[in-house]
Amino acid sequence: MRMRATSAYRFAIVAALATAFILVWVIGAVGLIGAEGDSADLIYAGVLAVGIVGAIVARLRPRGMARTLLATAITQASVAVIALMAGEHHSPVTSVFEILGSNAFFVALWVGSALLFRAAAREQRSAAGSEGG
């Protein structure tokens, strides 16, 4: 059976891609940890890798993408913990509040996208159920 792209699925894709774009843009423009170009920002490659590998494994199916984006959100939160444990908040340009706040913003975006994918998975299931009857 071929999957139909629902509005929730389209919004979820846009939200996930926009979040990834904004993350890369912010890191490139000003950096999230430390100053622009700080090597600590390279850890965010792991966040993007979780999203990319998860999308490939899930084959962009809504249920798998919901799990992938939740894992991406958890990875994003882990970055904040790692940065604080590494003492990055002692930098003159980065505070605890900035590290936690900026990463919480991205965690919220990843979770929002995951919830949209979950809604798309429910819509897909209900559509499949109504067609089979």
N, CA, C and O atoms as a GROMACS GRO file, in nm:
protein
  532
    1MET      N    1   0.084  -0.118   0.000
    1MET     CA    2   0.000   0.000   0.000
    1MET      C    3   0.089   0.125   0.000
    1MET      O    4   0.189   0.131   0.073
    2ARG      N    5   0.054   0.220  -0.079
    2ARG     CA    6   0.133   0.342  -0.091
    2ARG      C    7   0.088   0.442   0.015
    2ARG      O    8  -0.031   0.462   0.038
    3MET      N    9   0.187   0.506   0.080
    3MET     CA   10   0.155   0.602   0.184
    3MET      C   11   0.113   0.735   0.122
    3MET      O   12   0.178   0.785   0.031
    4ARG      N   13   0.006   0.790   0.172
    4ARG     CA   14  -0.037   0.923   0.129
    4ARG      C   15   0.019   1.024   0.228
    4ARG      O   16   0.013   1.004   0.349
    5ALA      N   17   0.073   1.132   0.176
    5ALA     CA   18   0.128   1.237   0.262
    5ALA      C   19   0.014   1.322   0.319
    5ALA      O   20  -0.053   1.394   0.245
    6THR      N   21  -0.007   1.312   0.448
    6THR     CA   22  -0.109   1.393   0.514
    6THR      C   23  -0.052   1.529   0.547
    6THR      O   24   0.069   1.551   0.536
    7SER      N   25  -0.137   1.619   0.587
    7SER     CA   26  -0.089   1.752   0.624
    7SER      C   27   0.002   1.744   0.746
    7SER      O   28   0.101   1.818   0.753
    8ALA      N   29  -0.028   1.658   0.841
    8ALA     CA   30   0.059   1.641   0.959
    8ALA      C   31   0.197   1.592   0.917
    8ALA      O   32   0.298   1.636   0.970
    9TYR      N   33   0.200   1.501   0.821
    9TYR     CA   34   0.328   1.448   0.772
    9TYR      C   35   0.408   1.559   0.702
    9TYR      O   36   0.528   1.572   0.725
   10ARG      N   37   0.342   1.637   0.619
   10ARG     CA   38   0.411   1.747   0.550
   10ARG      C   39   0.465   1.849   0.650
   10ARG      O   40   0.580   1.893   0.638
   11PHE      N   41   0.383   1.886   0.749
   11PHE     CA   42   0.428   1.980   0.852
   11PHE      C   43   0.546   1.923   0.930
   11PHE      O   44   0.639   1.995   0.965
   12ALA      N   45   0.540   1.793   0.957
   12ALA     CA   46   0.648   1.729   1.033
   12ALA      C   47   0.779   1.733   0.955
   12ALA      O   48   0.885   1.761   1.012
   13ILE      N   49   0.772   1.704   0.827
   13ILE     CA   50   0.892   1.709   0.742
   13ILE      C   51   0.949   1.850   0.740
   13ILE      O   52   1.070   1.869   0.756
   14VAL      N   53   0.862   1.949   0.720
   14VAL     CA   54   0.907   2.088   0.716
   14VAL      C   55   0.968   2.127   0.850
   14VAL      O   56   1.072   2.193   0.854
   15ALA      N   57   0.904   2.088   0.960
   15ALA     CA   58   0.955   2.122   1.094
   15ALA      C   59   1.092   2.059   1.118
   15ALA      O   60   1.181   2.125   1.170
   16ALA      N   61   1.109   1.933   1.080
   16ALA     CA   62   1.237   1.866   1.101
   16ALA      C   63   1.347   1.929   1.016
   16ALA      O   64   1.457   1.954   1.066
   17LEU      N   65   1.319   1.954   0.890
   17LEU     CA   66   1.419   2.015   0.803
   17LEU      C   67   1.452   2.158   0.846
   17LEU      O   68   1.568   2.199   0.842
   18ALA      N   69   1.350   2.233   0.886
   18ALA     CA   70   1.373   2.370   0.932
   18ALA      C   71   1.457   2.371   1.060
   18ALA      O   72   1.545   2.456   1.076
   19THR      N   73   1.430   2.279   1.150
   19THR     CA   74   1.508   2.270   1.274
   19THR      C   75   1.654   2.238   1.243
   19THR      O   76   1.744   2.301   1.298
   20ALA      N   77   1.677   2.143   1.154
   20ALA     CA   78   1.814   2.108   1.117
   20ALA      C   79   1.883   2.228   1.052
   20ALA      O   80   1.999   2.256   1.081
   21PHE      N   81   1.812   2.297   0.964
   21PHE     CA   82   1.869   2.414   0.896
   21PHE      C   83   1.904   2.523   0.996
   21PHE      O   84   2.013   2.578   0.991
   22ILE      N   85   1.813   2.553   1.087
   22ILE     CA   86   1.837   2.657   1.187
   22ILE      C   87   1.954   2.619   1.277
   22ILE      O   88   2.035   2.704   1.312
   23LEU      N   89   1.963   2.492   1.315
   23LEU     CA   90   2.074   2.446   1.399
   23LEU      C   91   2.207   2.468   1.329
   23LEU      O   92   2.300   2.523   1.388
   24VAL      N   93   2.216   2.426   1.205
   24VAL     CA   94   2.341   2.444   1.128
   24VAL      C   95   2.370   2.592   1.109
   24VAL      O   96   2.486   2.635   1.120
   25TRP      N   97   2.269   2.670   1.081
   25TRP     CA   98   2.286   2.813   1.059
   25TRP      C   99   2.338   2.883   1.184
   25TRP      O  100   2.432   2.962   1.177
   26VAL      N  101   2.276   2.854   1.298
   26VAL     CA  102   2.317   2.917   1.424
   26VAL      C  103   2.460   2.877   1.459
   26VAL      O  104   2.540   2.960   1.501
   27ILE      N  105   2.492   2.750   1.442
   27ILE     CA  106   2.628   2.704   1.472
   27ILE      C  107   2.728   2.775   1.382
   27ILE      O  108   2.834   2.819   1.427
   28GLY      N  109   2.695   2.786   1.255
   28GLY     CA  110   2.786   2.853   1.162
   28GLY      C  111   2.796   3.003   1.185
   28GLY      O  112   2.903   3.061   1.167
   29ALA      N  113   2.687   3.064   1.226
   29ALA     CA  114   2.686   3.210   1.241
   29ALA      C  115   2.749   3.256   1.371
   29ALA      O  116   2.836   3.343   1.371
   30VAL      N  117   2.706   3.199   1.481
   30VAL     CA  118   2.753   3.248   1.612
   30VAL      C  119   2.801   3.137   1.705
   30VAL      O  120   2.868   3.165   1.804
   31GLY      N  121   2.768   3.014   1.675
   31GLY     CA  122   2.803   2.904   1.764
   31GLY      C  123   2.704   2.892   1.879
   31GLY      O  124   2.651   2.993   1.926
   32LEU      N  125   2.681   2.772   1.924
   32LEU     CA  126   2.593   2.750   2.039
   32LEU      C  127   2.672   2.734   2.168
   32LEU      O  128   2.626   2.772   2.276
   33ILE      N  129   2.789   2.678   2.157
   33ILE     CA  130   2.875   2.660   2.273
   33ILE      C  131   3.001   2.742   2.248
   33ILE      O  132   3.072   2.720   2.150
   34GLY      N  133   3.028   2.835   2.336
   34GLY     CA  134   3.146   2.917   2.318
   34GLY      C  135   3.126   3.019   2.206
   34GLY      O  136   3.013   3.054   2.171
   35ALA      N  137   3.236   3.065   2.152
   35ALA     CA  138   3.233   3.165   2.046
   35ALA      C  139   3.217   3.098   1.910
   35ALA      O  140   3.226   2.976   1.899
   36GLU      N  141   3.194   3.179   1.810
   36GLU     CA  142   3.184   3.129   1.673
   36GLU      C  143   3.309   3.049   1.638
   36GLU      O  144   3.421   3.094   1.664
   37GLY      N  145   3.290   2.932   1.580
   37GLY     CA  146   3.402   2.849   1.539
   37GLY      C  147   3.462   2.764   1.650
   37GLY      O  148   3.563   2.697   1.628
   38ASP      N  149   3.402   2.766   1.770
   38ASP     CA  150   3.452   2.684   1.880
   38ASP      C  151   3.439   2.537   1.845
   38ASP      O  152   3.334   2.494   1.796
   39SER      N  153   3.544   2.461   1.869
   39SER     CA  154   3.542   2.319   1.833
   39SER      C  155   3.437   2.241   1.911
   39SER      O  156   3.399   2.131   1.870
   40ALA      N  157   3.389   2.295   2.022
   40ALA     CA  158   3.285   2.226   2.100
   40ALA      C  159   3.156   2.212   2.020
   40ALA      O  160   3.078   2.120   2.044
   41ASP      N  161   3.134   2.303   1.926
   41ASP     CA  162   3.013   2.296   1.843
   41ASP      C  163   3.013   2.175   1.749
   41ASP      O  164   2.908   2.139   1.695
   42LEU      N  165   3.127   2.113   1.730
   42LEU     CA  166   3.132   1.995   1.643
   42LEU      C  167   3.049   1.879   1.698
   42LEU      O  168   3.011   1.790   1.623
   43ILE      N  169   3.022   1.881   1.827
   43ILE     CA  170   2.942   1.774   1.887
   43ILE      C  171   2.800   1.771   1.830
   43ILE      O  172   2.733   1.668   1.834
   44TYR      N  173   2.755   1.884   1.777
   44TYR     CA  174   2.621   1.888   1.717
   44TYR      C  175   2.612   1.804   1.590
   44TYR      O  176   2.502   1.774   1.544
   45ALA      N  177   2.724   1.768   1.534
   45ALA     CA  178   2.721   1.677   1.419
   45ALA      C  179   2.656   1.544   1.459
   45ALA      O  180   2.591   1.480   1.377
   46GLY      N  181   2.675   1.505   1.584
   46GLY     CA  182   2.611   1.384   1.634
   46GLY      C  183   2.459   1.394   1.636
   46GLY      O  184   2.389   1.297   1.608
   47VAL      N  185   2.409   1.512   1.668
   47VAL     CA  186   2.264   1.534   1.668
   47VAL      C  187   2.210   1.516   1.527
   47VAL      O  188   2.110   1.446   1.505
   48LEU      N  189   2.276   1.579   1.432
   48LEU     CA  190   2.232   1.568   1.292
   48LEU      C  191   2.249   1.426   1.240
   48LEU      O  192   2.166   1.378   1.162
   49ALA      N  193   2.355   1.357   1.282
   49ALA     CA  194   2.378   1.219   1.239
   49ALA      C  195   2.266   1.128   1.288
   49ALA      O  196   2.220   1.040   1.215
   50VAL      N  197   2.221   1.147   1.412
   50VAL     CA  198   2.110   1.066   1.465
   50VAL      C  199   1.986   1.087   1.378
   50VAL      O  200   1.917   0.991   1.344
   51GLY      N  201   1.959   1.211   1.342
   51GLY     CA  202   1.842   1.240   1.258
   51GLY      C  203   1.853   1.181   1.119
   51GLY      O  204   1.756   1.125   1.068
   52ILE      N  205   1.970   1.194   1.058
   52ILE     CA  206   1.988   1.144   0.921
   52ILE      C  207   1.984   0.992   0.918
   52ILE      O  208   1.913   0.933   0.836
   53VAL      N  209   2.060   0.928   1.005
   53VAL     CA  210   2.064   0.781   1.008
   53VAL      C  211   1.926   0.726   1.044
   53VAL      O  212   1.880   0.629   0.985
   54GLY      N  213   1.860   0.790   1.141
   54GLY     CA  214   1.726   0.745   1.179
   54GLY      C  215   1.626   0.757   1.066
   54GLY      O  216   1.542   0.669   1.048
   55ALA      N  217   1.635   0.865   0.989
   55ALA     CA  218   1.544   0.884   0.875
   55ALA      C  219   1.566   0.776   0.770
   55ALA      O  220   1.472   0.728   0.708
   56ILE      N  221   1.693   0.740   0.749
   56ILE     CA  222   1.724   0.635   0.651
   56ILE      C  223   1.670   0.501   0.698
   56ILE      O  224   1.607   0.428   0.622
   57VAL      N  225   1.694   0.471   0.825
   57VAL     CA  226   1.646   0.344   0.881
   57VAL      C  227   1.493   0.339   0.880
   57VAL      O  228   1.434   0.235   0.848
   58ALA      N  229   1.429   0.451   0.914
   58ALA     CA  230   1.283   0.457   0.918
   58ALA      C  231   1.222   0.466   0.779
   58ALA      O  232   1.100   0.453   0.763
   59ARG      N  233   1.304   0.487   0.679
   59ARG     CA  234   1.259   0.505   0.540
   59ARG      C  235   1.150   0.613   0.531
   59ARG      O  236   1.057   0.603   0.452
   60LEU      N  237   1.166   0.715   0.615
   60LEU     CA  238   1.077   0.831   0.620
   60LEU      C  239   0.932   0.796   0.654
   60LEU      O  240   0.842   0.876   0.629
   61ARG      N  241   0.911   0.679   0.709
   61ARG     CA  242   0.775   0.642   0.750
   61ARG      C  243   0.741   0.715   0.881
   61ARG      O  244   0.828   0.731   0.967
   62PRO      N  245   0.617   0.759   0.895
   62PRO     CA  246   0.581   0.845   1.008
   62PRO      C  247   0.612   0.787   1.146
   62PRO      O  248   0.666   0.857   1.232
   63ARG      N  249   0.581   0.663   1.168
   63ARG     CA  250   0.604   0.603   1.300
   63ARG      C  251   0.753   0.599   1.333
   63ARG      O  252   0.794   0.632   1.445
   64GLY      N  253   0.834   0.557   1.237
   64GLY     CA  254   0.978   0.552   1.257
   64GLY      C  255   1.038   0.691   1.270
   64GLY      O  256   1.133   0.712   1.346
   65MET      N  257   0.984   0.786   1.196
   65MET     CA  258   1.034   0.923   1.205
   65MET      C  259   1.001   0.985   1.340
   65MET      O  260   1.079   1.063   1.393
   66ALA      N  261   0.886   0.951   1.396
   66ALA     CA  262   0.852   1.001   1.530
   66ALA      C  263   0.956   0.953   1.630
   66ALA      O  264   1.002   1.031   1.714
   67ARG      N  265   0.993   0.828   1.621
   67ARG     CA  266   1.097   0.774   1.710
   67ARG      C  267   1.233   0.839   1.683
   67ARG      O  268   1.307   0.870   1.776
   68THR      N  269   1.264   0.858   1.557
   68THR     CA  270   1.391   0.920   1.518
   68THR      C  271   1.402   1.061   1.574
   68THR      O  272   1.506   1.098   1.629
   69LEU      N  273   1.296   1.139   1.560
   69LEU     CA  274   1.302   1.277   1.608
   69LEU      C  275   1.303   1.284   1.759
   69LEU      O  276   1.359   1.377   1.816
   70LEU      N  277   1.242   1.188   1.825
   70LEU     CA  278   1.252   1.182   1.971
   70LEU      C  279   1.396   1.149   2.012
   70LEU      O  280   1.450   1.209   2.106
   71ALA      N  281   1.459   1.057   1.942
   71ALA     CA  282   1.600   1.024   1.969
   71ALA      C  283   1.689   1.145   1.940
   71ALA      O  284   1.787   1.168   2.011
   72THR      N  285   1.656   1.220   1.837
   72THR     CA  286   1.732   1.341   1.804
   72THR      C  287   1.719   1.444   1.916
   72THR      O  288   1.816   1.510   1.952
   73ALA      N  289   1.599   1.458   1.970
   73ALA     CA  290   1.577   1.551   2.082
   73ALA      C  291   1.658   1.509   2.205
   73ALA      O  292   1.716   1.593   2.272
   74ILE      N  293   1.660   1.380   2.232
   74ILE     CA  294   1.737   1.329   2.346
   74ILE      C  295   1.886   1.353   2.323
   74ILE      O  296   1.958   1.389   2.416
   75THR      N  297   1.931   1.334   2.202
   75THR     CA  298   2.072   1.360   2.169
   75THR      C  299   2.104   1.508   2.186
   75THR      O  300   2.210   1.543   2.239
   76GLN      N  301   2.013   1.595   2.143
   76GLN     CA  302   2.032   1.739   2.160
   76GLN      C  303   2.044   1.774   2.308
   76GLN      O  304   2.131   1.852   2.347
   77ALA      N  305   1.958   1.717   2.391
   77ALA     CA  306   1.964   1.742   2.535
   77ALA      C  307   2.095   1.690   2.594
   77ALA      O  308   2.152   1.752   2.684
   78SER      N  309   2.141   1.578   2.542
   78SER     CA  310   2.267   1.521   2.589
   78SER      C  311   2.385   1.613   2.559
   78SER      O  312   2.480   1.618   2.636
   79VAL      N  313   2.378   1.684   2.449
   79VAL     CA  314   2.484   1.779   2.414
   79VAL      C  315   2.497   1.885   2.524
   79VAL      O  316   2.608   1.920   2.564
   80ALA      N  317   2.384   1.935   2.571
   80ALA     CA  318   2.388   2.036   2.677
   80ALA      C  319   2.453   1.979   2.803
   80ALA      O  320   2.534   2.046   2.866
   81VAL      N  321   2.418   1.858   2.838
   81VAL     CA  322   2.477   1.794   2.956
   81VAL      C  323   2.627   1.775   2.938
   81VAL      O  324   2.705   1.803   3.029
   82ILE      N  325   2.667   1.728   2.822
   82ILE     CA  326   2.809   1.707   2.793
   82ILE      C  327   2.885   1.839   2.798
   82ILE      O  328   2.994   1.846   2.854
   83ALA      N  329   2.827   1.944   2.741
   83ALA     CA  330   2.892   2.076   2.741
   83ALA      C  331   2.911   2.127   2.884
   83ALA      O  332   3.016   2.182   2.917
   84LEU      N  333   2.810   2.109   2.967
   84LEU     CA  334   2.822   2.154   3.106
   84LEU      C  335   2.923   2.070   3.182
   84LEU      O  336   3.002   2.123   3.261
   85MET      N  337   2.922   1.938   3.159
   85MET     CA  338   3.019   1.851   3.227
   85MET      C  339   3.162   1.883   3.182
   85MET      O  340   3.256   1.865   3.260
   86ALA      N  341   3.179   1.930   3.059
   86ALA     CA  342   3.311   1.964   3.007
   86ALA      C  343   3.355   2.103   3.053
   86ALA      O  344   3.468   2.145   3.024
   87GLY      N  345   3.269   2.173   3.123
   87GLY     CA  346   3.305   2.305   3.174
   87GLY      C  347   3.293   2.417   3.074
   87GLY      O  348   3.352   2.524   3.093
   88GLU      N  349   3.217   2.396   2.968
   88GLU     CA  350   3.202   2.500   2.865
   88GLU      C  351   3.131   2.624   2.918
   88GLU      O  352   3.142   2.731   2.858
   89HIS      N  353   3.059   2.612   3.027
   89HIS     CA  354   2.989   2.727   3.084
   89HIS      C  355   3.086   2.824   3.152
   89HIS      O  356   3.047   2.935   3.189
   90HIS      N  357   3.211   2.786   3.169
   90HIS     CA  358   3.312   2.875   3.226
   90HIS      C  359   3.372   2.968   3.122
   90HIS      O  360   3.451   3.057   3.154
   91SER      N  361   3.335   2.947   2.998
   91SER     CA  362   3.382   3.034   2.890
   91SER      C  363   3.327   3.175   2.911
   91SER      O  364   3.215   3.190   2.959
   92PRO      N  365   3.402   3.277   2.876
   92PRO     CA  366   3.352   3.414   2.896
   92PRO      C  367   3.232   3.449   2.807
   92PRO      O  368   3.164   3.547   2.834
   93VAL      N  369   3.207   3.371   2.704
   93VAL     CA  370   3.096   3.404   2.613
   93VAL      C  371   2.977   3.310   2.625
   93VAL      O  372   2.877   3.329   2.556
   94THR      N  373   2.984   3.209   2.712
   94THR     CA  374   2.875   3.113   2.726
   94THR      C  375   2.845   3.089   2.874
   94THR      O  376   2.935   3.059   2.953
   95SER      N  377   2.718   3.103   2.910
   95SER     CA  378   2.676   3.076   3.047
   95SER      C  379   2.593   2.948   3.052
   95SER      O  380   2.555   2.892   2.950
   96VAL      N  381   2.568   2.902   3.174
   96VAL     CA  382   2.483   2.784   3.192
   96VAL      C  383   2.346   2.810   3.130
   96VAL      O  384   2.290   2.725   3.061
   97PHE      N  385   2.292   2.928   3.156
   97PHE     CA  386   2.160   2.964   3.103
   97PHE      C  387   2.158   2.959   2.951
   97PHE      O  388   2.062   2.909   2.892
   98GLU      N  389   2.262   3.010   2.887
   98GLU     CA  390   2.268   3.009   2.740
   98GLU      C  391   2.278   2.868   2.684
   98GLU      O  392   2.212   2.835   2.586
   99ILE      N  393   2.358   2.784   2.747
   99ILE     CA  394   2.371   2.646   2.700
   99ILE      C  395   2.238   2.572   2.716
   99ILE      O  396   2.191   2.506   2.624
  100LEU      N  397   2.178   2.584   2.836
  100LEU     CA  398   2.052   2.513   2.859
  100LEU      C  399   1.938   2.572   2.776
  100LEU      O  400   1.857   2.497   2.721
  101GLY      N  401   1.933   2.703   2.765
  101GLY     CA  402   1.824   2.768   2.691
  101GLY      C  403   1.827   2.739   2.543
  101GLY      O  404   1.725   2.705   2.483
  102SER      N  405   1.945   2.752   2.482
  102SER     CA  406   1.952   2.729   2.338
  102SER      C  407   1.926   2.582   2.304
  102SER      O  408   1.860   2.552   2.205
  103ASN      N  409   1.978   2.493   2.385
  103ASN     CA  410   1.953   2.351   2.358
  103ASN      C  411   1.808   2.313   2.387
  103ASN      O  412   1.752   2.229   2.317
  104ALA      N  413   1.748   2.373   2.488
  104ALA     CA  414   1.605   2.347   2.517
  104ALA      C  415   1.518   2.391   2.400
  104ALA      O  416   1.418   2.326   2.368
  105PHE      N  417   1.555   2.502   2.338
  105PHE     CA  418   1.482   2.551   2.220
  105PHE      C  419   1.482   2.445   2.110
  105PHE      O  420   1.378   2.414   2.053
  106PHE      N  421   1.600   2.389   2.081
  106PHE     CA  422   1.609   2.289   1.976
  106PHE      C  423   1.543   2.157   2.018
  106PHE      O  424   1.483   2.090   1.934
  107VAL      N  425   1.553   2.121   2.143
  107VAL     CA  426   1.484   2.000   2.191
  107VAL      C  427   1.334   2.016   2.168
  107VAL      O  428   1.268   1.922   2.122
  108ALA      N  429   1.280   2.133   2.199
  108ALA     CA  430   1.136   2.157   2.178
  108ALA      C  431   1.098   2.145   2.031
  108ALA      O  432   0.993   2.090   1.998
  109LEU      N  433   1.183   2.196   1.943
  109LEU     CA  434   1.154   2.186   1.800
  109LEU      C  435   1.158   2.041   1.753
  109LEU      O  436   1.070   1.998   1.677
  110TRP      N  437   1.258   1.964   1.798
  110TRP     CA  438   1.266   1.822   1.760
  110TRP      C  439   1.145   1.745   1.814
  110TRP      O  440   1.087   1.663   1.742
  111VAL      N  441   1.106   1.771   1.939
  111VAL     CA  442   0.991   1.702   1.997
  111VAL      C  443   0.863   1.741   1.924
  111VAL      O  444   0.777   1.656   1.899
  112GLY      N  445   0.850   1.869   1.888
  112GLY     CA  446   0.733   1.912   1.812
  112GLY      C  447   0.721   1.839   1.680
  112GLY      O  448   0.612   1.798   1.640
  113SER      N  449   0.832   1.822   1.612
  113SER     CA  450   0.832   1.748   1.487
  113SER      C  451   0.797   1.600   1.511
  113SER      O  452   0.724   1.540   1.432
  114ALA      N  453   0.849   1.544   1.618
  114ALA     CA  454   0.817   1.404   1.652
  114ALA      C  455   0.668   1.387   1.677
  114ALA      O  456   0.608   1.288   1.634
  115LEU      N  457   0.608   1.483   1.745
  115LEU     CA  458   0.463   1.475   1.772
  115LEU      C  459   0.382   1.487   1.643
  115LEU      O  460   0.279   1.422   1.629
  116LEU      N  461   0.429   1.569   1.551
  116LEU     CA  462   0.361   1.579   1.421
  116LEU      C  463   0.371   1.447   1.345
  116LEU      O  464   0.274   1.404   1.282
  117PHE      N  465   0.488   1.383   1.349
  117PHE     CA  466   0.502   1.252   1.284
  117PHE      C  467   0.413   1.149   1.351
  117PHE      O  468   0.355   1.064   1.283
  118ARG      N  469   0.401   1.156   1.482
  118ARG     CA  470   0.313   1.062   1.553
  118ARG      C  471   0.168   1.082   1.509
  118ARG      O  472   0.096   0.985   1.489
  119ALA      N  473   0.126   1.208   1.494
  119ALA     CA  474  -0.010   1.236   1.445
  119ALA      C  475  -0.028   1.184   1.303
  119ALA      O  476  -0.134   1.131   1.269
  120ALA      N  477   0.075   1.198   1.221
  120ALA     CA  478   0.068   1.147   1.083
  120ALA      C  479   0.057   0.995   1.082
  120ALA      O  480  -0.014   0.938   1.000
  121ALA      N  481   0.127   0.929   1.174
  121ALA     CA  482   0.119   0.783   1.183
  121ALA      C  483  -0.022   0.740   1.222
  121ALA      O  484  -0.074   0.641   1.170
  122ARG      N  485  -0.083   0.814   1.314
  122ARG     CA  486  -0.221   0.782   1.354
  122ARG      C  487  -0.317   0.802   1.238
  122ARG      O  488  -0.406   0.721   1.216
  123GLU      N  489  -0.298   0.912   1.163
  123GLU     CA  490  -0.384   0.937   1.047
  123GLU      C  491  -0.368   0.826   0.943
  123GLU      O  492  -0.465   0.784   0.881
  124GLN      N  493  -0.246   0.780   0.925
  124GLN     CA  494  -0.218   0.674   0.829
  124GLN      C  495  -0.287   0.544   0.872
  124GLN      O  496  -0.346   0.473   0.790
  125ARG      N  497  -0.279   0.513   1.002
  125ARG     CA  498  -0.344   0.393   1.053
  125ARG      C  499  -0.495   0.399   1.038
  125ARG      O  500  -0.558   0.302   0.999
  126SER      N  501  -0.554   0.516   1.071
  126SER     CA  502  -0.699   0.526   1.060
  126SER      C  503  -0.745   0.522   0.915
  126SER      O  504  -0.852   0.468   0.886
  127ALA      N  505  -0.664   0.579   0.823
  127ALA     CA  506  -0.698   0.572   0.681
  127ALA      C  507  -0.688   0.429   0.630
  127ALA      O  508  -0.771   0.386   0.550
  128ALA      N  509  -0.587   0.356   0.676
  128ALA     CA  510  -0.571   0.216   0.634
  128ALA      C  511  -0.685   0.131   0.687
  128ALA      O  512  -0.732   0.039   0.620
  129GLY      N  513  -0.730   0.162   0.809
  129GLY     CA  514  -0.841   0.088   0.869
  129GLY      C  515  -0.971   0.113   0.798
  129GLY      O  516  -1.051   0.021   0.782
  130SER      N  517  -0.994   0.236   0.754
  130SER     CA  518  -1.119   0.268   0.684
  130SER      C  519  -1.122   0.213   0.542
  130SER      O  520  -1.229   0.185   0.489
  131GLU      N  521  -1.003   0.198   0.479
  131GLU     CA  522  -0.999   0.144   0.345
  131GLU      C  523  -1.018  -0.008   0.345
  131GLU      O  524  -1.070  -0.065   0.249
  132GLY      N  525  -0.976  -0.071   0.451
  132GLY     CA  526  -0.983  -0.217   0.457
  132GLY      C  527  -1.122  -0.269   0.488
  132GLY      O  528  -1.151  -0.386   0.466
  133GLY      N  529  -1.209  -0.182   0.539
  133GLY     CA  530  -1.339  -0.226   0.585
  133GLY      C  531  -1.439  -0.235   0.481
  133GLY      O  532  -1.553  -0.272   0.509
   0.00000   0.00000   0.00000
